[in-house]
C-alpha cells in the first residue's frame, strides 16, 4: 500500500472510531448555586435548560435566616415560595439532586415526559435546621438525589408544606448526560469515507 493510501486508511479508522464514540461518556453535571441572582429574585428561566416554578432567592446577610438555614456554599439559596418548587427540563436528564434544609420533611418526585411518576426520594428527618431545633442526628443541607438509568427525567418537584415557606435548596446538581450517535449516522459516515477511498483508488488519466 502506498504512503498516501496508508494515511487515508488511518484517517478512515480514526474518523469511524471518533463517530462511534460519544463526545464524552457523561457530560459534566450542571450545578446551580443561585449565588449569581439578587435577593428576593423569582427564579424562572434564568438558567439554560431549566424552568423553575415557585422558587425565590434568599441571601445570607439579607433575607435569609442563616442561623437556621445556612447556605451550603457562598450566600444564595432558593425557598419554596407559595408551594412546592418544580423544575422542567428542556430535555430528559439522568439525575437531579440538591442540598436541602427543611422544617417539615421533604419529598423529591421525578416525572417523565408524559407526566408519569418515575419515583420519589424522602428526607431522612422531619426537621434538620442548624439552630439546634433539628431532629437528633440531623444536620442542615441534606443531599437528596433521584437517578434514572435511561435518562427519563423531564420534571421534578421538591415539596414539604403545601403552602411553602418550609425549606431551602442550595447547589442543585443536574446530570443531563451526553448524546450517543445513532447507528445510522455511523453507517452514513462509513459509507462516505468508503466512497472517498474508492475514488482515490481509481487510476488517473494520463
Secondary structure by P-SEA (a helix, b strand, c coil): ccaaaaaaaaaaaaaaaaaaccccccccbbbbcccccccccccccccccbbbccbbbbbcccccccccccccccbbbbcccccbbbbbbcbbbccccbbbbbccbbbbbbbcccccccccccccccccccccccccccccccccccccccccccccccccccccccccccbbbbbbbbbbbcaaaaaaaaaaaaaaaaaaaccccc
